[in-house]
Amino acid sequence: MTARTDLLYSDTEDDLRAAVRALLADRAGHRTLLDRIETDDPYVPGLWKSLAGDIGAAGLLVPEELGGQGASHREAAVVLEELGRAVTPLPYLTSAVVATETLLGLAGESGPAAELLSELASGRTVAVLAAPLSTAPGAEPLPTVAPDTEPSAATRPGAASTAAVAGVADAAVADVFLVPRADGLYAVPARASTVEPQTPLDLTRPLARVTPGPGSGTRLAGADAARTAVRRGLLAGAGLLASEQLGLAEWCLEETVRYTRERHQFNRPVGSFQALKHRMAHLWLDVVGARAAARAAADALATGSPDAPLTVAVAQAYCSGVAVRAAEECVQLHGGIGMTWEHPAHLALKRAKADQIALGPAGRHQDAIAALMDLPAPA
């Protein structure tokens, strides 16, 4: 008999949400972010230590025997909902989800992977997968060598990759890069790598071009194990990215409703006009659907459901569009103030648009759904 999926939030998840929301309101409000994006460093000093170490959010996916919290993807999803609401510049998705889940696929067979995982769980170390943020689950980030080709010096076991990788998110705050290579996965210290900042659309999630240093790095796993582990990390990242998109959409809806209640025109709140009521009602329905899809993806990952790839693809195919629509409506229904740099609506819109292609665009996930359900595309 199939177990019933429970999409409701538990008391533990509600308590975690309250703690994270209070921390972000106190340390990383929108006014703080608007001031920091004027600099080259949007990351709020000390915020990662408070969230990852003091609250223990970095180790939610890590078993207790490795120094983590022994929680699940459901709790991590709650953290990402709050980070999405606040559009917070933190390497949570990249380090505490993608990199951590990748290492979890190797911890049972590799000592160095387990040691690094303990460091990530404590929040003392930030690891980032050296792959473009746009890499989708099922994509092949590891280079391959043809069987009849003599391996070059760069692809022989023990040699570190020197190929530059563009579009790596949160590389600026990484301590370690997980570098996929033809012969496996390597942990390369950031200090032995070259990190060149790139200009992102979303200023709260910086991108960079990363060139791992030659001759450096610790081999964590062979090619086959590395491919499986990286796919696992990308799948978890895509599934929980839907929760970030949900949190962003919820904030946009709530902020828009609040503003249209307070803003008066013709001696009445603009939110009382029927046309605007209809637009916000449609948006509310979109957000409700996004919540169901995101929660289903988090629950499928948490329970190890065989349907997790399908559930994650559905969540990403739907939630990415909802987040963009919510942010666009937020900007438009705020009128002139929504178009200014003083209002945080533009932070939400840029994060939503950047997330729309992060870990695979909607079209890629729709193709995955068609393949998983054996639904051939029209000729």
N, C-alpha and C positions, 0 to 999 in steps of 0.2 A: 504494500500500500504506500502510495506517495505521501511524503510528509507535507503538512500544510505550510505554505509560506506565510509568515507573519511579517507584515510591513509596518506595523505600529512601532513607535519608539518606546523603548523600555525606560524604567526609572533611571537606570544607570546612564543610558544615553542622554536623557534629559539633564541629568546632573552634569555630565561632561559638557553638554552644550552651554549650560549656564556658566560654567567656569571659563570656557574658551571665549564666550561672548563678552564676559566681564573683563577679561584680560585685554581683548582687542579694543574694547571701548575705552579702556583706561590708557592704553599704550599706543594704539595704532588707529585712531579715529580718522575720518576722511580729511579733516583739516591737516592732520599730521602728514598724511600721504600726499596731499596737494602741495605741501611745502617741500617734501623730500624729493618729489619727482623733478623739481627744479634743479636738483643736483645730479651728479653721476651715480649716486648710491641711494636707491629707494628703500633699502633694507633698514628697518628701525633697529638701532643698536640694542642688544640685549633681549630682543623679543623672542628670538629663536631659543635662547637658553630658557626663558620663562615657559614657553609653550612645550618645547621638546623635553627639557630636563625636569623643570619644577612640576608641571602638570603631568608629564610622562607621555605626551602624545606621540613622540617619535617611536616609542616601542610598542604601540598598540598591536601591531601585527606580529611581533616577535614573541616566541614562547618564553615562559618565565625562566626556564633553565638556561636560556641564553641572555638573561638580563632584561627581558621585555615585560610587557604587561599581560601577555597571554590573552588579549582580547581578540577582536575579529574585524573584518572589513566594515561591519555595521557601525562600530564605534569610530573607525577612521573616516567613514563617510560623514558622520556628524561633524567632525572637526573640519572637513573640507566644505561642508555647507556653510559653516561660520566664516571660514576664510574666503569663500566666494561672496558672502554678504558684504564683507568688509573690503573686498578686493585687496587682500593683504599680500605684500611681497615677502613670501617665505618659501623656502625650498621643501615644503611638506609633500607636495605631489611627487616631486622628482626624487627626493631622498627617502622620506618615510614610507612611500608607497612603491614607486617603480623600482628604485635601487634595492630597497629592503625585500620586496617580493622576489626580485631576481636572485638575491643572495639566499633567500629561504629555499629556493629550488636547488641550491648547492650545499647548504650547511650540513646536510647529512653525509656528504662524501668528501668534503674538503675542509681541513683545519683552518686555513687562512680565511675562507669564506665565513665560517662560524665566528672567528675572532672579529672580523670586520663587522659582522652583524651585531655583535654585542656593543661595539663602539657606536654604531648607528642608533641602537635602542636607547643608549644613555643620552643621546643628543650631543655628545662631545665631538662627533665626526659627522660631516655631511658628505654623502656619496651621490654622484650623478652618473647616469648611464650616458656614455659618449655616443649619442645618436641624436639626430634632429628631433625636435619636439614633435614634428609632424609624423613621425614613424608610427604606423598603425599596427595593432596586434595582427599577427600573421605575416607581417612584412619580414624580410630577411636582412637584418642589420649586420650579420656576420659575412665578411667576404669569403669567397670560396676559391679553391684551387682545382683546376681540372685534373682528373686522375692521370692523364698522360703528360702533364706539365711538370717540369722540374721546379720545385719551390724556390723562390728567390730568397735572398737574405732576409727580406722584410717579413716573409711568411714562414720561415723555419721556426720550429718550437724554441721558445726562450727569447726570441727577438721581439721587441716592442714595436707596435705600429707607429709610424710617423705620419700617416695620412691625416690631413686636417679634416675635421668634421664641423660643418656649419650648423647654426640654428640650435645649439645646445642650450637648454634653459637652465638658469641658476648656476652656470659654470663659474660665475664670479665669486660665489661663496662656497664652492666645493673644496673639500679637503682631499678627496679621492675620486678618480674617474674610473668607472667600469668600462673597459675598452674591449669591444668585440673584435676578434681577429680570426683569421682563417683557421688557426689551430686551437682556438678556445677563447676564454674570457680572462682578461688581465685586470688587476687593480693597480692603477698607475697614480702615484702621488701628484697632486695638483702643482706642487712646487717644482716637479720635474717636467711640467707641461707648459705649453704656451697658450695663453687665453687672450684672444683678441675680441674686445666688445663689438657687437653689431648693433645696428639701430632697429629696435623692435617697434611694432605697432603698439603693443601693450607695454607701457613704461614700468608697470609694476611686476613684470616677469621678464627680466633682462635675458637676452640671448648673446651667445658668443661663438666664435670659431675656436675650436680646441685642437691643438696639435700635441699629442702625447710625446713625451721625450724619448728619443731613441735609447735603447738599452736599459730602460727602466721598467719596473712593474713586476708584480707577483702573479704567476699563473694560477687562476682559481679553479679552472675546469677545462676539460677537453672540448672539442668542437661540438659534438653531439649534445653533451650535457649543457653546454653554454647556450646552444640554440633553444633548447627546451626551457631553460631558466629565463632567458631574455623574453621569450614569448609569454611566459607566465607573468613577468613584470609588466610588460606592455598591456596585457589583458587586464590586470588589476588596475593599472593606471587609467585605462580608458573607462573601465566600469566606475571608478570612484571620481573621475573627472565629471561624470554626470551629476554627482552630488554637489560639486563646486558650481556647476552651471545652474543647478536648482537653487542653491543659496543666493546666487547673483540675481536670478529671476524673481525670487521672493522679495528681495530687498527693493528691486525696481518697482514691483507692483505696490508694495506697502508705501514706499516713498511717494509714488504717484498719487495714490489714494489720499495720503495725508496732505499733499500739496494742493490737490484740487478741492479739498474740503476747506482749506484756508484761503485760497485765492478767490477773490470776488470780482465779478464783472456784471454790469447791469444790476447791481445791488443784490446779487445772489452768488453762492459758491459756484464756480465753474464746473465742479463735479456733479452738480445737480442737473446739468443739461443732458438730455437723453442720448445724444450722439456720443458723448464722452462716457456715459454710463455703459453703453453697449461695448465700447472699446475695452473698458476695464473689465467688464464681465467676461468677454472673450479671452482676455489675457488671464483672468483667474482660472478659467477652465484649462487653459494651456498649462498653467503652473501646477494645477492638481494632477494633470496627466503626467507632467514631468516628475512630480514627486513619486508617483506610483512606479514609473519606469526606473528612476534612480534608486529607489529603495529595493526594487526587485533585483537590480544588478548587484547591489551591495550584499543582499541576502544570499543570492546565488553564489557569489564569491566566498562568503563566510561559511556556507555549508558545503562547499566543494561540489555543487550541483553539476551534473554532466551537461546541463543546459546553460551553463555560465557563458560560453562564447556567444550563444544566441541572445541571451538576456542582455549581455553587455552591448552587443551590436544594436539591439533595439533601443536601449537607453541612449546611446550616443547618436543614433540616427534621429532621435526625437528631441532630446534635451538641448543639443547644440543650437537647433533652430529656435526653440523656445527662449533660450537666454538672449539671443540676438533680438528677437521680436520684443521681449520685455524691455531691453535696454533702449531700443529705438523708440518705443512708446514712452518710456521715461523721459527721454530727451525732448520728444515732440510735445508731450502734454505739460511739460514744465514751461513751454513757451520760450521767451527770450532768455530767461535765466538758465535754462537747460543748455543753451548754446555757448555759455561762457566757461572760462577756465576756473571760475570761482566755485562752480557747482560740481560735485563728484559724479554726476551722471555720465560724463565723458570717460571717467575711469571704468565704469561698468560697461559702457559700450565697447571700448577698446579691448577689455578683457574678454567680453563675449565673442567679439569678432576673432580674436586670437585663438580662443578655445575652440572655435568652430573648425579649425584645421588641426588643432593639437591632437596627437595620437590617432590621426586619421580623420579625413573629412566625412560628412554624412553620407556622401555617395559611396565611399569605400565601405562603410558599415552596412549600407543597403545592399551592396554586392555580397557582403558576407552573409547577410540574412538570406538572400536568394540562394546562395550556395548551400547553406546549412539546412534550408528547408526544401532543397531540390526544386527550386522555382526558376526555370530557365528564362532568361531575358527574351523579350520579343525579337523576332528575326528582323 
